[in-house]
Amino acid sequence: MPASFDPVTHAPHTTTRLFTVPENLRHLTSEQLKSLTESFRTWFREAESGRFEQARARIFFLYQLLRYSGARLGEILSVDETRDIDFDSGIIRITGEDGTHRSVIIPDTVTRDLLNFLERGGDHGIRTTFFHLDQGYVRRKFREQAERSGLPRELLCPQVLRDSRAVELLQGGAPVPAVRAMLGLGRSGVTERYLAMNEADMKWLMQGVLDREMRKKTSARNSFIGTVTGIRSGTIMSEVQMTTAAGYRLVSVITNESMHGLGVAPGRTLNATIKAPWVIVSREQDVGTTSTRNRLQGTITRINSGDISAEVVGILDDGSGLCALITDGSVRDLGLSPGDRVWFLFKAFSVILNAV
């Protein structure tokens, strides 16, 4: 099914199935990865401030790096935490088997927890070699999580974690070149190893493309391209201001999670869309009486009236189109006609942001 949008969070609902995973590929689902992470976390916390704290911490944080970086076990075992981890940006520098380097972003919660542990002395003086462990010891500790997590022992190994991360990213919509670069893979064999495509997948994919094309055609008049010119963040929500090429300033309020997911930052180009039922039409003399943040003046080009609702179509001074869906009674009460100059108003919570 194609992507849709949550009117509350403004975040895209993306399907969890992009393509079929080959039957011979051993991997963990996102839910299984979550269970395994909780199993490791509980195991680690049971030893906090005890004699096994450091040993379990090294395994737990090594697991976290493997789980989110998709790196090979040998690559993580060679990490120097004082040199290869940028704790501020959540970036880990990985040296590949061929000596090349790549930078991988992992959740900042992982790097923050690791830094807190190290700074309070949890490393017990073994800085620079915190992750330098024996491979056999690491594999054994992974298999020991089978009973705790309820997962098969044969799936609890670093290679399965690596394959699981690749599948997770590809099914989440990450481009193949990005996954290839993140995992340090060659140009060939990525899709063949991690993805298969059957007839049902092909139909689903093409239907999604067609649906998006039709959605663009029908909603283009309530769509604006602009750059981010201001961000004001709160505890849960953030206010994002963007400016179009014509100088129109639009304001959207989205969740912080959605903002980070879209990579919103000053100067970033975004697409803003507003559904027609969320657009209010007002006469010029009434514009000051509303609390809506977004106010664009334009000229009505046509009114398509129905039994209950009416579609008011207008054009802004830069040629952009706007459409509002209001009641036919509102059209009569406001005395709206083609050629009238009006204000199109919509709240900040009604503006959906999309990455371009």
DANOR-V469216 format. One record per residue. N is the residue number from 1. PSI is psi in whole degrees, -180 to 180 (none if undefined). BURIAL is # if it has 16 or more other C-alpha atoms within 10 Angstrom, else .. Layout:
BEGIN
N_PSI_BURIAL ; N_PSI_BURIAL
END
This chain:
BEGIN
1_148_. ; 2_168_. ; 3_146_. ; 4_-178_. ; 5_142_. ; 6_119_. ; 7_-15_. ; 8_-51_. ; 9_-16_# ; 10_12_# ; 11_144_# ; 12_136_# ; 13_103_. ; 14_143_. ; 15_152_. ; 16_-5_. ; 17_111_# ; 18_-55_# ; 19_172_# ; 20_138_. ; 21_133_# ; 22_141_. ; 23_-30_. ; 24_5_. ; 25_116_. ; 26_125_. ; 27_164_# ; 28_142_# ; 29_170_. ; 30_-38_. ; 31_-39_. ; 32_-38_. ; 33_-39_# ; 34_-43_. ; 35_-40_# ; 36_-40_# ; 37_-44_# ; 38_-35_. ; 39_-47_# ; 40_-41_# ; 41_-44_# ; 42_-43_. ; 43_-41_# ; 44_-47_# ; 45_-29_. ; 46_-20_. ; 47_5_. ; 48_135_. ; 49_11_. ; 50_-177_. ; 51_-20_. ; 52_7_. ; 53_-52_# ; 54_-45_# ; 55_-44_. ; 56_-33_# ; 57_-41_# ; 58_-41_# ; 59_-43_# ; 60_-48_# ; 61_-31_# ; 62_-42_# ; 63_-44_# ; 64_-43_# ; 65_-43_# ; 66_-43_# ; 67_-40_# ; 68_-18_# ; 69_-24_# ; 70_17_# ; 71_163_# ; 72_154_# ; 73_-46_# ; 74_-32_# ; 75_-40_. ; 76_-34_# ; 77_-19_# ; 78_3_# ; 79_134_# ; 80_109_# ; 81_-20_# ; 82_-17_. ; 83_-35_. ; 84_-5_# ; 85_123_# ; 86_100_# ; 87_-22_# ; 88_-40_. ; 89_-8_. ; 90_32_# ; 91_134_# ; 92_133_# ; 93_118_# ; 94_133_# ; 95_118_# ; 96_173_# ; 97_-25_. ; 98_7_. ; 99_-5_. ; 100_160_. ; 101_147_. ; 102_150_. ; 103_131_# ; 104_132_# ; 105_131_. ; 106_163_# ; 107_135_. ; 108_-21_. ; 109_-34_. ; 110_-50_. ; 111_-34_# ; 112_-44_. ; 113_-39_. ; 114_-45_# ; 115_-43_# ; 116_-40_. ; 117_-44_. ; 118_-41_# ; 119_-25_. ; 120_12_. ; 121_15_. ; 122_-18_# ; 123_-15_# ; 124_43_. ; 125_14_. ; 126_35_. ; 127_149_. ; 128_-18_. ; 129_24_. ; 130_-35_# ; 131_6_# ; 132_89_# ; 133_164_# ; 134_134_. ; 135_-42_. ; 136_-39_. ; 137_-43_. ; 138_-47_# ; 139_-38_. ; 140_-41_. ; 141_-32_# ; 142_-47_# ; 143_-27_# ; 144_-15_. ; 145_-1_# ; 146_-50_# ; 147_-40_. ; 148_-44_. ; 149_-19_# ; 150_14_. ; 151_152_# ; 152_141_. ; 153_-35_. ; 154_-14_. ; 155_-7_# ; 156_75_# ; 157_156_# ; 158_-36_# ; 159_-38_# ; 160_-37_# ; 161_-43_# ; 162_-47_# ; 163_-36_# ; 164_-40_# ; 165_-40_# ; 166_-47_# ; 167_-43_# ; 168_-44_# ; 169_-44_# ; 170_-41_# ; 171_-23_# ; 172_-2_. ; 173_6_. ; 174_136_. ; 175_146_. ; 176_-44_. ; 177_-36_. ; 178_-41_. ; 179_-40_# ; 180_-45_# ; 181_-40_. ; 182_-40_# ; 183_-5_# ; 184_42_# ; 185_160_. ; 186_177_. ; 187_-26_. ; 188_157_. ; 189_-5_. ; 190_-56_. ; 191_-35_# ; 192_-35_. ; 193_-42_. ; 194_-19_# ; 195_142_# ; 196_162_. ; 197_120_. ; 198_-178_. ; 199_-38_. ; 200_-40_. ; 201_-44_. ; 202_-44_. ; 203_-42_. ; 204_-45_. ; 205_-47_# ; 206_-35_. ; 207_-38_. ; 208_-41_. ; 209_-45_. ; 210_-41_. ; 211_-42_. ; 212_-38_. ; 213_-44_. ; 214_-36_. ; 215_-38_. ; 216_-40_. ; 217_-39_. ; 218_-21_. ; 219_10_# ; 220_-30_# ; 221_-15_# ; 222_38_# ; 223_135_# ; 224_140_# ; 225_132_# ; 226_175_# ; 227_148_# ; 228_123_# ; 229_-3_# ; 230_144_. ; 231_131_# ; 232_112_. ; 233_142_. ; 234_-166_. ; 235_-41_. ; 236_-40_. ; 237_159_# ; 238_145_# ; 239_121_# ; 240_125_# ; 241_131_# ; 242_153_# ; 243_131_# ; 244_172_# ; 245_-28_. ; 246_-3_. ; 247_3_. ; 248_135_. ; 249_123_# ; 250_145_# ; 251_132_# ; 252_144_# ; 253_119_# ; 254_168_# ; 255_154_# ; 256_-35_# ; 257_-44_. ; 258_-38_# ; 259_-44_# ; 260_-37_. ; 261_-34_. ; 262_-11_# ; 263_36_. ; 264_128_# ; 265_156_# ; 266_132_. ; 267_-11_. ; 268_137_. ; 269_131_# ; 270_160_# ; 271_127_# ; 272_130_# ; 273_150_# ; 274_126_# ; 275_144_# ; 276_-40_# ; 277_-16_. ; 278_-4_# ; 279_129_# ; 280_140_# ; 281_133_# ; 282_146_# ; 283_155_. ; 284_-40_. ; 285_-12_. ; 286_-3_. ; 287_-31_# ; 288_-9_. ; 289_1_. ; 290_163_. ; 291_9_. ; 292_141_. ; 293_-28_. ; 294_121_# ; 295_113_# ; 296_129_# ; 297_139_# ; 298_-174_# ; 299_133_# ; 300_128_# ; 301_-32_# ; 302_160_# ; 303_120_# ; 304_104_. ; 305_144_. ; 306_-166_. ; 307_-34_. ; 308_-44_. ; 309_166_# ; 310_141_# ; 311_117_# ; 312_114_# ; 313_132_# ; 314_172_# ; 315_135_# ; 316_173_# ; 317_-23_. ; 318_4_. ; 319_-6_. ; 320_147_. ; 321_149_# ; 322_143_# ; 323_133_# ; 324_140_# ; 325_109_# ; 326_175_# ; 327_153_# ; 328_-27_# ; 329_-37_. ; 330_-36_. ; 331_-44_# ; 332_-44_. ; 333_-37_. ; 334_-11_. ; 335_42_. ; 336_141_# ; 337_154_. ; 338_138_. ; 339_-15_. ; 340_142_# ; 341_124_# ; 342_172_# ; 343_133_# ; 344_119_# ; 345_144_# ; 346_145_# ; 347_158_# ; 348_-32_# ; 349_-13_# ; 350_-6_# ; 351_118_# ; 352_128_# ; 353_139_# ; 354_147_# ; 355_144_. ; 356_none_.
END
